Amino acid sequence: MSEDDIYDNILDAFSPENLFLDLLAVFLWLVLAVVFIYIPYLNETFLRIVFALPVVLFIPGYSLIAALFPSNKDIDGIERAALSFGLSIAVVPLIGLGLNYTPWGIRLDPIVVSLSVFTVAMLFIAQFRRYQVPGEERYRVPVKEMAAEAGEELFPKDQSKTDKIISVVLVISIIAAIATTVFVIAVPKEGEKFTEFYILGEGGKAADYPTKFAATEPRELIIGIGNHEYRNVSYFVETYAVSQNFDETTNTSSIVKWQVLNRTRVNVPDNETAEYNYQFEIPSVDYNKLEFLLFKDDYPDENLTGFERINSSYRDLHLWVDVREPLE
């Protein structure tokens, strides 16, 4: 086969009249899912869950099965459906595992992009391979046959009135069960409300924190706030240089002095995480601790200092530091 024949064959496979309806439906569903994930207002409705859930649990496996088995002689419809769920459950974690070792990590955007690229690639392969199969052997979703068979099973011609009523009740019960399941998934009960408050060192990792440096030497780390309060929250972050002593005889700690280094307001939407770079300088060698305080919605009374202020904070973190005299 010449290059021109191959090129013409590809064009024929993807011409509009040759597109397979099940593959086109999967592609359109994926597009709608992305729309309802990212478009404002739409992503706040329950339809976001309705469209996104199959993209995780069914569509990746279905597109892979369609690419692997283009013929109707390979596997039947029930096997395709079962394998679509099973392979989706296998493929999605593998994609997540791969993302975990990339700079992007396991976050919404990388996951959506990766699943979309994988699904579209499989759909293209499936479209091309299925087109190469002889017409009578190409797999097609037997919608009419399935609908007719379901109608005959539920409402046979020789059915009595009592049986018809039972069949109608059965259909209504199935629809109600599906609707209830979708509602429970789309509108979940609020769980525990909490906020993540953390600091990261060099490279955005929970390690390599700046703990040994000279006084007045600029240092940097990352402060992160994860909002799981089921509402948008205004947070207030305070950082202090602290001189703290420990009395072994009384087994108590005392703050000799502290100095405010920074106060920042951070607005975090519901179910999102905000991270920002924080630069600081410890003013003198008298300080041995860097204190981070997180307040929710408002600052406390300005008269509160020391341990009272720390205890009044919503979350608190600290970093022990070893500060030396600056080099002249």
C-alpha positions as CSV (number, residue, x, y, z in Angstrom):
1,M,0.0,0.0,0.0
2,S,1.4,3.4,-1.0
3,E,1.6,6.5,1.2
4,D,-1.2,8.0,-0.8
5,D,-3.4,5.0,-0.1
6,I,-2.6,5.1,3.6
7,Y,-3.4,8.8,3.7
8,D,-6.7,8.3,1.8
9,N,-7.6,5.4,4.1
10,I,-7.1,7.6,7.2
11,L,-9.2,10.4,5.7
12,D,-12.0,7.9,4.9
13,A,-11.9,6.4,8.4
14,F,-12.5,9.8,10.0
15,S,-15.0,11.3,7.5
16,P,-18.3,12.3,9.2
17,E,-20.4,9.7,7.5
18,N,-18.1,6.9,8.7
19,L,-17.9,7.9,12.4
20,F,-19.3,5.3,14.8
21,L,-22.0,6.6,17.0
22,D,-20.9,5.0,20.3
23,L,-17.4,6.4,19.9
24,L,-18.8,9.8,19.0
25,A,-21.1,9.7,22.0
26,V,-18.2,8.9,24.3
27,F,-16.2,11.8,22.9
28,L,-19.1,14.2,23.3
29,W,-19.7,13.0,26.9
30,L,-16.0,13.7,27.6
31,V,-16.3,17.2,26.2
32,L,-19.4,17.9,28.4
33,A,-17.6,16.5,31.4
34,V,-14.7,19.0,30.9
35,V,-17.2,21.8,30.4
36,F,-19.0,21.1,33.6
37,I,-15.7,20.7,35.5
38,Y,-14.2,24.1,34.5
39,I,-17.0,26.5,33.4
40,P,-18.1,28.8,36.3
41,Y,-21.6,28.2,37.7
42,L,-21.9,24.9,35.7
43,N,-19.1,23.4,37.9
44,E,-21.2,24.2,41.0
45,T,-24.2,22.1,39.9
46,F,-24.8,18.4,40.5
47,L,-24.3,17.8,36.8
48,R,-20.6,18.1,37.3
49,I,-20.7,14.8,39.2
50,V,-23.1,13.2,36.7
51,F,-20.8,13.9,33.7
52,A,-17.5,13.4,35.5
53,L,-18.1,10.1,37.2
54,P,-18.3,8.0,34.0
55,V,-15.1,9.6,32.8
56,V,-13.4,8.0,35.7
57,L,-15.3,4.7,36.1
58,F,-16.4,3.7,32.6
59,I,-15.2,5.8,29.6
60,P,-11.4,5.1,29.8
61,G,-12.0,1.4,29.9
62,Y,-14.6,1.5,27.1
63,S,-12.3,3.5,24.8
64,L,-9.5,1.0,25.5
65,I,-11.7,-2.0,24.8
66,A,-13.0,-0.4,21.6
67,A,-9.4,0.1,20.4
68,L,-8.4,-3.5,21.3
69,F,-11.5,-5.3,20.0
70,P,-12.9,-3.5,16.9
71,S,-14.8,-6.6,15.7
72,N,-18.2,-7.9,17.0
73,K,-16.7,-11.4,16.9
74,D,-14.1,-10.6,19.6
75,I,-16.3,-10.1,22.7
76,D,-20.0,-9.5,23.2
77,G,-21.7,-6.5,24.6
78,I,-21.9,-7.8,28.2
79,E,-18.2,-8.6,28.2
80,R,-17.5,-5.1,26.8
81,A,-19.5,-3.4,29.6
82,A,-17.9,-5.5,32.3
83,L,-14.4,-5.0,31.0
84,S,-15.0,-1.3,30.5
85,F,-15.6,-0.9,34.2
86,G,-12.8,-3.2,35.2
87,L,-10.2,-1.6,32.9
88,S,-11.2,1.9,34.0
89,I,-10.6,1.0,37.6
90,A,-7.2,-0.3,36.5
91,V,-6.2,2.5,34.1
92,V,-7.1,5.5,36.2
93,P,-4.9,4.6,39.2
94,L,-2.0,3.8,36.8
95,I,-2.4,7.3,35.3
96,G,-2.5,8.7,38.8
97,L,0.6,6.8,39.7
98,G,2.5,8.1,36.7
99,L,1.4,11.7,37.5
100,N,2.8,11.3,41.0
101,Y,6.3,11.1,39.6
102,T,5.9,14.2,37.4
103,P,6.3,17.8,38.3
104,W,2.5,18.3,38.0
105,G,1.6,15.8,40.6
106,I,-1.9,14.4,41.3
107,R,-4.1,17.5,40.9
108,L,-7.3,18.2,39.1
109,D,-5.8,19.8,36.0
110,P,-3.2,17.1,35.3
111,I,-5.7,14.3,35.9
112,V,-8.3,15.8,33.6
113,V,-5.8,16.4,30.9
114,S,-4.2,12.9,31.2
115,L,-7.6,11.1,31.2
116,S,-8.8,13.2,28.2
117,V,-5.6,12.6,26.2
118,F,-5.7,8.9,26.9
119,T,-9.4,8.6,26.1
120,V,-9.2,10.6,22.8
121,A,-6.1,8.7,21.7
122,M,-7.9,5.4,22.3
123,L,-11.0,6.7,20.5
124,F,-8.9,7.6,17.4
125,I,-7.3,4.2,17.4
126,A,-10.7,2.5,17.8
127,Q,-12.3,4.5,15.0
128,F,-9.4,3.7,12.6
129,R,-9.2,0.0,13.5
130,R,-13.0,-0.6,13.4
131,Y,-13.2,1.1,10.0
132,Q,-10.6,-1.5,8.7
133,V,-12.9,-4.4,9.8
134,P,-15.4,-5.6,7.1
135,G,-18.8,-3.9,7.4
136,E,-20.7,-7.0,8.7
137,E,-18.0,-7.7,11.4
138,R,-17.7,-4.1,12.8
139,Y,-18.9,-3.8,16.3
140,R,-22.0,-1.6,16.7
141,V,-24.0,-1.0,19.9
142,P,-27.3,-2.8,19.2
143,V,-29.5,-0.1,20.6
144,K,-32.6,-1.0,18.7
145,E,-32.2,-4.7,19.5
146,M,-31.6,-4.1,23.1
147,A,-34.6,-1.7,23.4
148,A,-36.9,-4.2,21.6
149,E,-35.6,-7.1,23.8
150,A,-36.1,-5.1,27.0
151,G,-39.6,-4.1,25.9
152,E,-40.5,-7.7,25.1
153,E,-39.2,-8.8,28.5
154,L,-41.0,-6.1,30.5
155,F,-44.2,-5.8,28.5
156,P,-44.9,-9.0,26.5
157,K,-48.0,-9.0,24.3
158,D,-49.9,-11.7,26.3
159,Q,-49.2,-9.9,29.6
160,S,-52.2,-9.5,32.0
161,K,-53.1,-6.1,33.6
162,T,-51.7,-7.2,36.9
163,D,-48.4,-8.1,35.3
164,K,-48.3,-4.8,33.4
165,I,-48.8,-2.8,36.6
166,I,-46.0,-4.8,38.3
167,S,-43.7,-4.1,35.3
168,V,-44.5,-0.4,35.4
169,V,-43.8,-0.3,39.1
170,L,-40.5,-2.2,38.5
171,V,-39.4,0.3,35.8
172,I,-40.3,3.3,38.1
173,S,-38.4,1.6,41.0
174,I,-35.3,1.2,38.8
175,I,-35.4,4.8,37.7
176,A,-36.0,6.0,41.3
177,A,-33.0,3.9,42.5
178,I,-30.7,5.4,39.8
179,A,-31.9,8.9,40.5
180,T,-31.4,8.4,44.3
181,T,-27.9,7.1,43.6
182,V,-27.0,10.1,41.4
183,F,-28.4,12.5,44.0
184,V,-26.4,10.9,46.9
185,I,-23.2,11.1,44.8
186,A,-23.8,14.6,43.5
187,V,-25.0,16.1,46.8
188,P,-23.0,14.3,49.5
189,K,-23.5,14.9,53.1
190,E,-21.1,17.3,54.6
191,G,-18.3,15.6,56.4
192,E,-15.9,16.9,59.0
193,K,-14.9,20.6,58.4
194,F,-11.2,21.2,58.7
195,T,-8.3,23.3,57.3
196,E,-4.9,22.0,56.2
197,F,-2.1,24.3,57.3
198,Y,1.5,23.3,56.3
199,I,4.9,24.5,55.4
200,L,7.2,23.1,52.7
201,G,10.9,23.5,52.3
202,E,13.1,23.7,49.2
203,G,11.5,22.2,46.1
204,G,8.1,22.1,47.6
205,K,8.7,19.1,49.7
206,A,8.2,18.4,53.4
207,A,11.9,18.4,54.0
208,D,15.0,20.6,53.7
209,Y,13.6,23.4,55.8
210,P,15.8,26.5,56.4
211,T,16.8,25.9,60.0
212,K,20.5,27.0,60.1
213,F,21.4,30.5,58.8
214,A,22.7,33.9,59.8
215,A,20.7,36.7,61.4
216,T,19.2,39.0,58.8
217,E,19.9,36.5,56.1
218,P,16.9,36.2,53.7
219,R,15.4,32.7,53.7
220,E,12.3,31.3,51.9
221,L,9.8,28.5,52.3
222,I,6.2,27.7,51.1
223,I,3.1,28.2,53.2
224,G,0.1,26.1,52.2
225,I,-3.6,26.4,53.3
226,G,-6.2,23.8,52.2
227,N,-9.8,24.8,52.7
228,H,-12.2,21.9,53.6
229,E,-14.7,24.1,55.5
230,Y,-17.5,23.7,52.9
231,R,-17.4,27.5,52.3
232,N,-15.1,30.2,51.0
233,V,-12.9,31.4,53.9
234,S,-10.6,34.4,54.5
235,Y,-7.6,33.2,56.4
236,F,-5.0,35.3,58.2
237,V,-1.4,34.1,58.6
238,E,1.0,35.6,61.2
239,T,4.6,34.7,61.6
240,Y,6.8,35.4,64.6
241,A,10.4,35.2,65.6
242,V,10.3,33.7,69.1
243,S,12.8,33.3,71.8
244,Q,11.6,30.3,73.9
245,N,13.2,28.6,76.9
246,F,12.5,25.3,78.6
247,D,12.8,24.8,82.3
248,E,13.7,21.2,83.1
249,T,13.0,21.5,86.8
250,T,9.4,22.6,86.3
251,N,9.0,20.9,82.8
252,T,7.5,24.1,81.4
253,S,8.3,26.4,78.4
254,S,8.3,30.1,78.5
255,I,8.5,32.8,75.8
256,V,11.2,35.3,76.6
257,K,10.3,37.6,73.7
258,W,8.8,37.5,70.3
259,Q,8.6,39.8,67.3
260,V,6.0,39.8,64.5
261,L,7.6,39.2,61.1
262,N,4.6,39.2,58.8
263,R,0.8,39.3,58.6
264,T,-1.0,38.2,55.4
265,R,-4.6,37.7,54.4
266,V,-5.3,34.7,52.1
267,N,-8.7,34.1,50.6
268,V,-9.2,30.4,49.7
269,P,-12.3,29.1,47.9
270,D,-14.1,26.0,49.2
271,N,-12.2,22.7,48.6
272,E,-9.2,24.4,47.1
273,T,-5.6,24.8,48.3
274,A,-3.5,28.0,48.2
275,E,0.3,28.0,48.4
276,Y,2.6,31.0,48.4
277,N,6.3,31.7,48.8
278,Y,7.2,33.3,52.1
279,Q,10.5,35.1,52.6
280,F,11.6,36.0,56.0
281,E,14.6,37.2,58.0
282,I,15.3,36.5,61.7
283,P,16.5,39.8,63.2
284,S,19.0,38.5,65.8
285,V,20.6,35.4,67.3
286,D,18.3,35.7,70.3
287,Y,15.5,33.9,68.5
288,N,15.4,30.1,68.3
289,K,11.9,29.5,66.9
290,L,9.8,30.5,63.9
291,E,6.1,30.5,64.8
292,F,3.3,30.3,62.2
293,L,-0.3,31.1,63.3
294,L,-3.4,30.7,61.2
295,F,-6.6,32.5,62.0
296,K,-10.0,32.0,60.3
297,D,-12.3,34.9,59.3
298,D,-10.6,37.5,61.6
299,Y,-7.7,38.3,63.8
300,P,-8.0,37.8,67.6
301,D,-7.7,40.6,70.2
302,E,-4.4,42.5,69.7
303,N,-3.8,42.3,73.4
304,L,-3.3,38.6,73.2
305,T,0.4,37.7,73.1
306,G,2.7,34.7,73.6
307,F,1.1,31.4,74.4
308,E,-2.3,33.0,74.7
309,R,-2.2,34.1,71.1
310,I,-0.9,30.8,69.9
311,N,-3.7,28.9,71.7
312,S,-6.3,31.2,70.3
313,S,-5.1,30.5,66.7
314,Y,-7.1,28.1,64.5
315,R,-3.9,26.2,63.5
316,D,-0.3,26.7,64.4
317,L,3.0,25.5,63.2
318,H,6.6,26.1,64.3
319,L,10.1,25.6,63.1
320,W,13.1,25.4,65.4
321,V,16.0,27.4,64.0
322,D,19.7,27.9,64.8
323,V,20.6,31.5,64.1
324,R,24.3,32.6,64.0
325,E,25.9,35.9,63.9
326,P,26.1,37.3,60.4
327,L,29.5,37.4,58.7
328,E,31.1,40.8,58.5
